[in-house]
Amino acid sequence: MPEKPVNSKSRRLWLLPVVLIVLAACSTGAIREKILTLPVIEGATYVGQETCEGCHEDYAVSFAKSIHGRLANFEFMGAEKGCESCHGPGSLHAEEGDNSKILRYSELNAEESAAVCVKCHSDGMVMDWTFSEHALSDLSCTDCHSVHASKATASLKASDPQLCYGCHQEQQAKANLPSHHPVKEGKMNCSDCHNAHGELQTEEQARDLCLKCHSRYQGPFVFEHAPVEEDCSICHDPHGTVANNLLQQNEPFLCLQCHESHFHATRLGGTASAANVAFSATNPDGSLATAPTPGTKPAAGTATPAPTGGSTPKSPLGAEVIPITNELGEHSWQLAFGTKCTVCHGVVHGSDLPSQSAPSVTNPASSAGNGDGQGWPDGGGGLTR
């Protein structure tokens, strides 16, 4: 029986999932890694540190005081001890005096010098070196570290943060802006947040690094602010800003990048009449006042007598009158709703209350409007937007 010919269109349909998988892999971006090359001295053998000290006496003294020089034999785990552990076997160099027959870090490129270091330094905080931005930017270990250093922490050429500022001058400038972390005050260093051999000092999200110190913003909250759950740097610049609280912009401009302005900000203020008044929630003696019955107009300056014997005053006409005046004219609404959002939304990192929630002062219990007098004048009645 002859085979049924395969339709070319069917072949293309079978290839379609393969093509989609390849395109999806490309769209996610390739993982970048620095490929290290270990330099080799052909024909050379190890001769021991004593041979090196015969000519390099000055280096021998400083090396003996460094962390590398103080390592015990068992800490090398079979590797060569002393100068040749980093500079390679020195037999040819000792015999011929040829500097090309020894590993000199001033002549090695970043991939070669790092390859020598990772023979020992390959775990812990340095295990991700080949994936770090420093490695991918062709920085070598010797750009920051001095192997023969005797006093500096971690054999660094300078202290933190001064060493970092040698390259990251923009961050140095930000650290001197009005709002900044206490780096220049000596209470923090760059390494408190950054791992120079990797990325940030966290194995989780970037926000988890911030929450190690700012734990009160972690929640959980009933009403969460999306940037807090995603990345703190959406609103904050941790290196320093002109705006307060490390905000990238002042209010309300920062908030308006995501949130539309309240419709109240488009209203024009009018002239307040003499009848436009509010009523104090408390009496002059501190006791709770009773709100007047709607439609009544008590005299200004009067107050409800303090209740005696646990009884509630029967007369509602004694609440103290507070006149409401509009001194800002037609721009009063813009000034009220176009200045700082945190005047009302004070808990921007998360809250258990809705964004706009305020009971009205009358809390009407019936269509007549008779209530208990609790709440705010002209409250929002629990409005949530």
C-alpha positions as CSV (number, residue, x, y, z in Angstrom):
1,M,0.0,0.0,0.0
2,P,1.6,3.3,-1.0
3,E,2.4,5.8,1.8
4,K,0.1,8.8,2.1
5,P,2.0,12.0,1.1
6,V,2.6,14.4,3.9
7,N,1.1,17.8,3.3
8,S,3.7,20.6,3.5
9,K,1.2,22.7,5.4
10,S,1.0,20.0,8.1
11,R,4.8,20.1,8.4
12,R,4.7,23.8,9.0
13,L,2.1,23.4,11.7
14,W,4.3,20.9,13.5
15,L,7.2,23.3,13.4
16,L,5.1,26.2,14.8
17,P,5.3,25.1,18.5
18,V,9.1,24.7,18.2
19,V,9.5,28.2,16.7
20,L,7.3,29.7,19.4
21,I,9.4,28.0,22.2
22,V,12.6,29.4,20.7
23,L,11.1,32.9,20.4
24,A,9.8,32.8,24.0
25,A,13.3,31.8,25.2
26,C,14.9,34.7,23.3
27,S,12.3,37.2,24.6
28,T,13.2,36.4,28.2
29,G,16.8,37.4,27.6
30,A,19.9,35.2,27.8
31,I,21.7,34.7,31.2
32,R,24.9,36.6,31.0
33,E,28.0,35.1,32.5
34,K,31.7,36.0,32.4
35,I,33.9,33.2,31.0
36,L,37.1,32.9,33.0
37,T,40.4,31.6,31.5
38,L,43.0,30.3,33.9
39,P,46.5,31.3,32.8
40,V,49.2,28.6,32.6
41,I,53.0,28.8,32.7
42,E,54.2,26.0,30.4
43,G,57.0,23.8,31.7
44,A,57.3,25.5,35.1
45,T,57.2,23.7,38.4
46,Y,56.7,24.8,42.1
47,V,59.9,25.7,44.0
48,G,58.5,26.9,47.3
49,Q,58.0,30.3,49.0
50,E,61.5,30.4,50.4
51,T,62.9,30.7,46.8
52,C,60.7,33.7,46.2
53,E,61.8,35.5,49.4
54,G,65.4,35.4,48.3
55,C,64.7,38.2,45.9
56,H,61.4,39.7,47.0
57,E,62.1,40.5,50.6
58,D,59.8,43.5,50.8
59,Y,56.8,41.6,49.5
60,A,57.7,38.7,51.9
61,V,57.3,41.0,54.9
62,S,54.0,42.5,53.9
63,F,52.6,39.1,52.7
64,A,53.4,37.5,56.0
65,K,51.1,40.0,57.7
66,S,48.2,39.6,55.2
67,I,45.3,37.2,55.6
68,H,46.7,35.0,52.8
69,G,50.1,34.8,54.5
70,R,48.6,33.7,57.8
71,L,46.7,30.8,56.3
72,A,47.6,27.4,57.9
73,N,48.6,24.4,55.8
74,F,45.3,22.5,56.2
75,E,43.4,25.6,54.9
76,F,44.9,25.2,51.4
77,M,43.2,21.7,51.0
78,G,46.0,20.4,48.8
79,A,46.8,23.6,46.9
80,E,50.2,25.1,46.8
81,K,51.0,27.4,49.7
82,G,52.6,30.9,49.6
83,C,53.5,33.1,46.6
84,E,53.0,30.4,44.0
85,S,49.4,29.8,45.0
86,C,48.5,33.0,43.1
87,H,51.6,33.7,40.9
88,G,51.9,30.1,39.6
89,P,54.9,27.8,39.6
90,G,58.1,29.9,39.6
91,S,60.9,27.5,38.6
92,L,61.5,29.1,35.2
93,H,61.2,32.6,36.6
94,A,63.7,31.8,39.4
95,E,66.2,30.3,36.9
96,E,66.0,32.7,34.1
97,G,64.8,35.9,35.8
98,D,62.2,36.3,33.0
99,N,59.1,38.2,34.2
100,S,57.1,36.6,31.4
101,K,57.5,33.2,33.1
102,I,55.5,34.2,36.2
103,L,51.9,35.4,36.6
104,R,52.0,39.2,37.0
105,Y,48.6,40.7,37.7
106,S,49.4,44.0,36.1
107,E,49.7,42.2,32.8
108,L,46.7,39.8,33.2
109,N,43.3,40.7,31.9
110,A,40.2,40.6,34.1
111,E,39.2,37.0,33.1
112,E,42.6,35.6,33.9
113,S,43.1,37.3,37.2
114,A,39.6,36.3,38.4
115,A,40.2,32.7,37.3
116,V,43.2,32.5,39.7
117,C,41.1,33.9,42.6
118,V,38.1,31.7,42.1
119,K,40.3,28.6,42.6
120,C,39.8,29.3,46.3
121,H,37.1,32.0,46.5
122,S,34.2,30.2,44.9
123,D,31.4,30.0,47.6
124,G,29.5,32.2,49.9
125,M,29.2,35.8,48.8
126,V,31.6,35.5,45.9
127,M,30.0,32.4,44.3
128,D,28.0,34.6,41.8
129,W,31.0,36.7,40.7
130,T,30.9,35.6,37.1
131,F,27.2,36.8,36.9
132,S,27.8,40.1,38.6
133,E,27.8,43.6,37.0
134,H,31.3,44.2,38.0
135,A,32.6,41.1,36.3
136,L,30.5,41.8,33.2
137,S,32.0,45.3,33.1
138,D,35.5,43.8,32.9
139,L,36.5,44.6,36.4
140,S,39.2,42.4,38.0
141,C,39.7,41.4,41.6
142,T,42.8,43.6,41.8
143,D,40.8,46.7,40.9
144,C,39.4,46.7,44.5
145,H,41.7,44.2,46.4
146,S,45.4,44.3,47.2
147,V,46.6,40.7,47.9
148,H,49.6,42.0,49.9
149,A,47.6,44.4,52.0
150,S,48.1,43.9,55.8
151,K,45.6,46.2,57.5
152,A,42.6,47.0,55.3
153,T,39.4,44.9,55.8
154,A,39.0,42.2,53.2
155,S,42.3,43.4,51.6
156,L,40.5,46.3,50.1
157,K,42.6,49.2,48.5
158,A,40.4,51.7,50.3
159,S,37.6,51.7,52.9
160,D,33.9,51.4,52.1
161,P,32.3,53.7,50.8
162,Q,35.4,55.6,49.5
163,L,36.4,52.7,47.4
164,C,33.0,52.5,45.7
165,Y,32.9,56.3,45.1
166,G,36.0,56.0,43.0
167,C,33.7,54.7,40.2
168,H,30.2,55.4,41.4
169,Q,30.4,59.2,41.6
170,E,26.7,59.8,40.8
171,Q,25.8,57.8,43.9
172,Q,28.3,59.8,45.9
173,A,26.6,63.0,44.8
174,K,23.2,61.6,45.8
175,A,24.5,60.7,49.2
176,N,25.0,64.4,49.9
177,L,21.5,65.4,48.9
178,P,19.1,66.6,51.7
179,S,17.4,63.2,52.1
180,H,19.8,60.3,52.2
181,H,20.7,57.2,54.1
182,P,23.3,57.8,56.9
183,V,26.3,56.7,54.8
184,K,28.4,59.9,55.1
185,E,27.5,60.0,58.8
186,G,29.3,56.6,59.2
187,K,26.2,54.6,60.2
188,M,26.0,52.7,57.0
189,N,28.2,51.5,54.1
190,C,27.5,50.5,50.6
191,S,28.1,46.8,51.5
192,D,25.1,46.9,53.9
193,C,22.9,46.8,50.8
194,H,25.1,45.8,47.9
195,N,27.2,42.6,47.3
196,A,30.1,43.7,45.1
197,H,30.6,40.1,44.0
198,G,26.9,39.7,43.1
199,E,23.9,41.9,43.3
200,L,22.0,43.0,46.4
201,Q,22.5,41.6,49.9
202,T,19.4,39.4,49.7
203,E,18.4,36.2,48.1
204,E,14.8,37.3,47.7
205,Q,13.2,40.4,46.0
206,A,14.8,43.8,46.3
207,R,12.0,44.9,48.6
208,D,12.9,42.3,51.1
209,L,16.3,44.0,51.5
210,C,14.5,47.2,52.5
211,L,12.2,45.4,54.8
212,K,15.1,44.1,56.9
213,C,15.3,47.6,58.4
214,H,11.9,49.1,57.5
215,S,9.9,46.1,58.8
216,R,6.9,48.1,59.8
217,Y,5.9,48.6,56.1
218,Q,5.8,44.8,55.4
219,G,2.2,44.2,56.4
220,P,0.1,42.3,55.7
221,F,-2.5,45.0,55.2
222,V,-6.2,44.8,54.1
223,F,-5.5,47.6,51.6
224,E,-2.0,47.3,50.1
225,H,-0.1,49.8,48.0
226,A,1.0,48.0,44.8
227,P,4.5,49.6,44.7
228,V,5.3,48.3,48.2
229,E,4.5,44.8,47.0
230,E,6.6,45.1,43.8
231,D,9.7,47.3,44.4
232,C,10.4,50.2,46.8
233,S,12.5,52.0,44.2
234,I,9.3,52.8,42.2
235,C,8.8,55.7,44.6
236,H,12.1,55.9,46.5
237,D,15.7,56.4,45.4
238,P,17.8,54.8,48.2
239,H,21.0,56.7,47.3
240,G,19.5,60.2,48.0
241,T,17.0,62.7,46.8
242,V,16.0,66.3,47.1
243,A,12.5,65.4,48.2
244,N,11.9,64.2,51.7
245,N,11.8,60.5,52.7
246,L,14.0,59.5,49.7
247,L,11.1,60.1,47.4
248,Q,12.0,60.4,43.7
249,Q,9.7,63.5,43.4
250,N,7.7,65.7,45.7
251,E,4.1,65.3,46.3
252,P,1.7,65.4,44.6
253,F,3.7,64.9,41.4
254,L,5.0,61.5,42.5
255,C,1.5,60.2,43.2
256,L,0.0,61.6,40.0
257,Q,2.3,59.4,37.9
258,C,0.0,56.5,38.7
259,H,-3.1,58.1,40.3
260,E,-5.5,60.6,38.7
261,S,-6.1,63.7,40.6
262,H,-9.2,64.0,42.8
263,F,-12.2,65.6,41.0
264,H,-12.4,68.1,43.8
265,A,-9.2,69.7,42.5
266,T,-11.1,71.1,39.5
267,R,-13.7,72.9,41.6
268,L,-13.7,76.6,42.1
269,G,-14.0,77.9,45.7
270,G,-16.8,80.3,46.5
271,T,-17.6,82.8,49.2
272,A,-18.8,81.2,52.4
273,S,-22.0,82.6,53.8
274,A,-22.4,83.5,57.4
275,A,-24.8,80.5,57.8
276,N,-22.1,78.1,56.7
277,V,-21.0,76.8,60.1
278,A,-19.8,73.6,61.7
279,F,-20.3,72.4,65.3
280,S,-17.6,71.5,67.8
281,A,-17.6,67.8,68.8
282,T,-16.6,68.7,72.4
283,N,-17.6,71.2,75.0
284,P,-15.0,73.7,76.5
285,D,-14.7,71.4,79.5
286,G,-13.8,68.4,77.3
287,S,-17.1,66.6,77.5
288,L,-18.8,65.3,74.3
289,A,-21.1,67.8,72.7
290,T,-24.5,67.0,71.2
291,A,-25.0,67.9,67.6
292,P,-27.9,70.3,66.9
293,T,-31.0,69.1,65.1
294,P,-30.9,69.7,61.4
295,G,-32.6,72.9,60.5
296,T,-31.9,74.6,63.8
297,K,-29.5,77.6,64.1
298,P,-28.0,77.9,67.6
299,A,-26.3,81.1,68.7
300,A,-22.6,81.5,68.2
301,G,-20.4,80.9,71.2
302,T,-22.9,78.7,73.1
303,A,-22.1,75.2,74.3
304,T,-24.1,72.2,75.4
305,P,-24.1,71.9,79.3
306,A,-22.1,69.0,80.6
307,P,-24.3,66.0,81.3
308,T,-25.0,65.4,85.0
309,G,-25.9,62.1,86.7
310,G,-25.2,60.2,83.5
311,S,-28.2,61.8,81.7
312,T,-28.0,63.2,78.1
313,P,-28.9,66.9,77.6
314,K,-32.3,67.1,76.0
315,S,-31.8,70.4,74.3
316,P,-29.8,70.1,71.0
317,L,-29.4,73.9,70.6
318,G,-26.3,74.3,72.7
319,A,-23.4,72.9,70.5
320,E,-20.6,75.5,70.0
321,V,-20.7,77.1,66.6
322,I,-17.5,77.2,64.5
323,P,-17.7,79.6,61.6
324,I,-16.4,78.3,58.3
325,T,-14.6,80.9,56.2
326,N,-12.9,80.7,52.8
327,E,-9.8,82.8,53.0
328,L,-8.2,81.3,49.9
329,G,-11.0,82.3,47.4
330,E,-11.5,80.4,44.2
331,H,-8.2,78.4,44.6
332,S,-9.1,76.8,47.9
333,W,-10.0,73.4,46.4
334,Q,-6.8,73.3,44.3
335,L,-4.7,74.1,47.3
336,A,-6.5,71.5,49.4
337,F,-6.3,68.6,47.0
338,G,-3.2,69.6,45.0
339,T,-0.6,69.9,47.6
340,K,0.4,66.8,49.6
341,C,-1.6,63.6,49.3
342,T,-0.3,62.3,52.6
343,V,-2.3,65.0,54.4
344,C,-5.2,62.5,54.1
345,H,-3.5,59.3,52.9
346,G,-1.0,59.2,55.7
347,V,-0.4,55.5,55.6
348,V,0.7,55.1,52.0
349,H,2.6,51.8,52.5
350,G,-0.6,50.0,53.5
351,S,-3.6,50.4,55.7
352,D,-6.5,48.5,57.2
353,L,-8.8,51.4,56.3
354,P,-10.2,52.3,52.8
355,S,-8.6,55.1,50.9
356,Q,-11.4,57.5,51.8
357,S,-13.4,56.7,54.9
358,A,-14.9,59.2,57.3
359,P,-18.3,58.9,59.0
360,S,-20.5,62.0,58.8
361,V,-21.1,64.1,61.9
362,T,-24.8,63.3,62.1
363,N,-24.7,59.5,61.4
364,P,-28.4,59.6,60.5
365,A,-30.3,56.8,62.0
366,S,-33.4,57.6,60.1
367,S,-34.6,59.6,57.1
368,A,-35.1,62.5,59.5
369,G,-31.4,62.7,60.0
370,N,-31.4,62.3,63.7
371,G,-28.1,60.7,64.8
372,D,-25.7,60.3,67.6
373,G,-23.5,63.3,66.6
374,Q,-20.3,61.2,66.2
375,G,-17.9,61.6,63.3
376,W,-16.7,64.5,61.1
377,P,-18.6,67.4,59.6
378,D,-19.5,66.6,56.0
379,G,-17.9,63.1,56.3
380,G,-17.5,60.8,53.3
381,G,-19.8,58.1,54.8
382,G,-17.3,55.4,54.3
383,L,-16.7,56.1,50.6
384,T,-14.1,53.9,49.0
385,R,-12.6,54.6,45.6
